[in-house]
Amino acid sequence: MKKTPSIIHIIDSLEPGGAEHIAVMAANLFSRKQHKVALMYFNKKKNNISEMLDENIELHYFKRNGKFNYFMKNKFFRIIENYDLLHVHLIHNLRYVWFISLFSNSKLNIFFHDHGFSRLNFFQKKITEYALTDATYICVNQSLTNFAEKNLGVKKSFILENMIDPITIREDIKSSDKIYRFVLVSNLLPKKNILFAIKYFVELSKTIQNSTLDIIGNVFDAEYFEICKRLISKNGLEKKISFIHDKIQIQPILNNYHFGLHMSKKETGPLVLLEYLSQGLPFLSFMTGQVSKKINRDFPSFFINDFIIDNWVEKTLNLKTDIGEALTIKMKAYYQKNYSTDDYYNHCIKIYLSNLS
């Protein structure tokens, strides 16, 4: 058995998102550990993170011409035959790979990486159950393990907690030193709770009058985005709340902010908290996901369990008084101790090697 198996990551697109960032991070990490690595994606998007891939990683755009196109199987097999294992991200991509694998002359080593909860109809659930019988199940937290074992017939699972590739490069944003800058990194769609963030900032800005809020993310729901802009306009905050789109690398600009925010109601990560943490940026987040539970043990003041605006404002003001160099140093030290890319690699390669046929 190879100690450095070759890997091809498979995902539907490279549009900025949590699963996509994990796929790119893992591909880079294993490539730097002398593995042969490639990444295959199915859909081209205007905004993508392909530039984050290391140069020696092969990038394959695979135009399927349909989610279950039998006639593309030979092209698919010609690409994957050069790799020892397939690391498939997201459940709809697993179903496609499983379908194609039915026409393979040899057993494929499929490792499925589950990044989040999916709403499955009866047909999708049945196909997913079949697909998982031929795949090693990897997920990012215990909740997904419990769901897969209870609902999808998974017998054995492996937890691989989320990780980021920390960046030390800095990009300066010109701004007055008198401005207190908040940042919310989130794509724009209802489940990310952007409207709540705006309502929160309306109240917060009454106390911290010299504050601004930058919302960094891409528009996934145009109608929701328009509603958000109307709420900002209604409260006369057009000069205080700004949207920044098409930003591929977030970490390099976080040094320009004083305070990070995260307000999604349900996440499996969330990855952005690791980005805040690695850069020493204090934040306030709703308690959701594996990352939140872990960080909360050492930084309980960074989390809140409700969506009552007055409580968010109060916690923000309390945390603001503690912000300083000592807290930043403590955050960075905690990140370096608890989130090691070497540990991630060692855990992931152990999963690979113990399940390769």
N, C-alpha and C positions, 0 to 999 in steps of 0.2 A: 504493500500500500504506500502511495506517495505521501511524504510528510509535507509537501508543498503542492497540494492539488490545484489544478487550474480551475478558474471560476468564471462563469458568466452570470451577471446580474440581469434580471428581466423585470421591466416595469413599463407601464403604459405610456408615460411621458416623463419629460424632465422639467415640467412646469414647477416653479418653486412651491415646495410643500414638505411636510415632515418626512414622509416615506421617501421622497425623492432625495432629500438631503442625506438620509441614512444610507441609501443605495450608493450615492456618490462617495460619502465618507468611507464606507466599508470597502468599496472598490479601490480607492486611493490607499487605504491602510494596507490591504493585502498586496497590492502592487509594490509598495515600499518594503514589504517583507519577502520580496522576490517570488511571488506567485504570478503566474500568467493570468491576467484579468481582462475581462471585456464587459461591456454593458450594452444590452439590447433594449430599444424602446419602440413603441408602436405608433405613437401619435406625435406629429410635430406641432409645437406651440411657439407663438411669437416670443413669449417670455420663457426662457429655460436656463438651467444651471449647468449646461454642458461645459462651459468654460472653467468650472471648478474641478473637472476631471484632470488628473495628471496626464501628461502627453503620451506616455507609453501604454495607456489603456485603450484598447480597441473599442470604438463606438459604432454600433450597428443600428441603423434605422431600418426597421422591418415593417414594411407596409403590408398589413394583413389582407386588406381588401375585404373586410368582414370579420366579425368576432369569431366565427367558427368556419373558416374557409379551408376546406380539405385540400384544395389545389395548391396551397402554399407550403405544404408539409415538406417537400423536398428541399426547398430553399431554406426552411427553418432548420432541418437536420444538417444541411451542409455547414451552417454557422455553428451549431452547438456541438457537432462531432469533435471539435477541437478542444473541448473542455471536459473536465472530469465531473463537474457538478453544475447544476442550475440553481441559482439562488433567486427565487421568485418572490417579488414584493406585491402585496395587495391581493385580495381574494379573487377578484374578477380575472386577474392575470393568471392565477393558479388554474382556474377553470379552463382557460384557453390552452395552457401548456399541457394540462392533463388530456384534453381532447386530442391535441396533436400527437401526444405520446402513445395514444392507442394504435397509431400506424407505424410505430418504430419497431425495428427488428431486434432491438436490444433494450434492456431496462435502463431507464434514465434515472440518474441520481438527483432527485428533486428535493430541495429544501425550501419550504414555504415560510416566509417571514410575514407574520400578521401584525399590522401596525394599528389596527383600530376596529371598533365594532361595525358590523355591516348588517343592514336590514335585508334579509333574504326572503324571497317568496318560496313557496313549496318546491318549485322546480329548481331554483338556484341552490336551495339547501341540499336537495338530493344530489345534484351534480357535485357540490362542494364536498359532501360526505364521501362520494366515490373518489374524488380527486385526492382527498387527504389519506386514503388508504395506501396510496403510492408515494407519499411525501413525508419528509421529516418536518414536524410542526415546531416552529420557533415563534415566540411572541415577545412583546415588550413588557408585559406585566402579569401579575397573578390573576387579575380579573379576566383577561383574555384566555388564560389557561383554563380557568373554571368554566367559562362560556363554551370553549371548544370541546372540553371533556363532557359537558352536560348536553350540548346541543348538536355537536358535529361528529360525535363518535371517536374523538381523538383519544388514543390509549396512553400515549407518552408525549410529553411536551418539554420544551426547553425555553427558559426565559433568558433573553438577551436584552438587557436594559439599554435604553437609548444613549447615544454618545454623539458628541460633536468633535470636530477637528478644530481646536482652539487656534485663533489667529492673533498675532501680535502687531500686525501692521495697523497704523492709525490714519484715518482720513479726517481732516479738520473741516468743520462746517462753520462758516463765518457767522458769528452771533455776538450780540452785546453781552458783556459779563454780568449785566444787571438782570438778565432774563433767567428764570428758573425753568429748565427744559425737561418736560416729561416725554416719554416715548412709549408707544404701543406698537409692537410688531405683530401683525396679524393680517391675513388676507381678508377681503371684504365680502362677507356673507353672513346671514343671520345667526348661525350657530356660534360665530365668534363674538357675538354680543357687543358689536361696535356702538349701537344706539345707547346701550347702558353706559359705555365709556364716555360718550359725549355728554349725557345727562350728569354723570359724575363730575366731569370737568366743568360743567356750567356752575355747579355748586362750589367746587374746589377753588375756582378762579375768583370767587367772591372773597376768599380769605387770602390766597396767594395771588395777588393781583398782577404781579409781574411774571406770570407763568405762561408757557405755551405747551401745546401738545402736538407732536408729530405722529401720525398713524402711518406706519410703513407696511405696505402690502399691496397685492394685486386685486383687481376687481373681478370677483367670481360671480357676482350677482348685481347687474347694472341697476335694476330697480331698487334694490336695497341701498346701493351706493347713493342714488338720488335722494332717497328718504333721509339718509345720514346728512347729506349736504343741506337739505332743507331745514333740518333741525339746527344745524350750525348757524345757518343764516337767520333763522327765527330768533336765536338768542344773541345775534350780533357778534359772533365769535369768528368771523371769517379771517381776521388777522391773527387770531390766537391758535386756531386748529388748522393744521395743514395735512394733506395727504401726499405721501411719497410712493410712487409706483416704480416697478421695474428695477428694484434694488436687489442685486444678486447676493452680495456679501453684506451682512448686517453687522458683524462683530467690529469691523474696522471703524465704524462711525459711532459706536456706543459711548466712546469716551467724550462725545460732545453733549451727553445728557447727564442729568442729575438723578433721574428716577425712572425706573421701568414699570410697565403695567402689563397685566395679562388678565383677561376677563371672560374667556371661554367657559361655558358651563360644563363641558365634558371633553376631556382629552385623554389620550393614553400616555403621552409624554409629560408635559409639553417641552419640545426642544428649545424653545426660545428662552426658557428659564435657565438652561445650561449656558446659553450665550450670554445672558445677563451675568450669571454667576462667574463665568470664566473671565469676564472683563471687569469684575468688581463693581457692577452697577446695582445698587440696592433697588428692590422692586416690591410691588404689592400684587399678589395674584390670588385668584379664587383657588381653593383647594381642590385640585382635580389631577388625576394621573399619578403614575409611579414616581416621576421626578419630584413632584410636589410633596408627596408623602415622605420621601427620603430627606429632602432639604429641610422640611419643616421640623425635623428632630433637632436641628442645630440653629435654625433661624425661624422660630415660630412667629416672629413679628412680621415676616414677609407674606403671611397668608391670612385669608379670611374665608369664612364658611357661609356667607350670606350675600344677598344682593340688595342690601339696604344702603342707599346712597350716603346717608349720614354716617353710617358705620365705616364706610370706605373712606370718607373724608377725614373722620377722626383718626383712623389707623394711619392714613397718609401723613397727617400732621404730627402724630406721635413718632412715626419712623423718621420723618424729616429731621427731627431734633437729634437723632442718633447718627446721622450720616456724616461721615468724615473719613480721613485717611485710614484710621484704625479699622473701620468696618470694611473698607475696600480691601485692605491687606488680609483680613480674616476671611473674606469671601474667596479671594484668589487662592489662599492656602487650602481652604476646604475643598475647592474644586480640584486642585492638583493632587490632593490626598485621596479623594473619593471617585474621581473620574479619570482613569488612565486609559489611553488608547492601547497600551500594551496589554492591560488586563482584558480589554474588549477583544483584542485579537486572540489572546490565549484561550478565552472562553469560547469564542466562535470557532476557532480551528479544532478545538476539542469536540465540539458538536459535529463538525464535518467528519473528522476522522473516525469517530465512534459510530457513524451511521452510513458511511460509504460502503457500497457493495462491491 
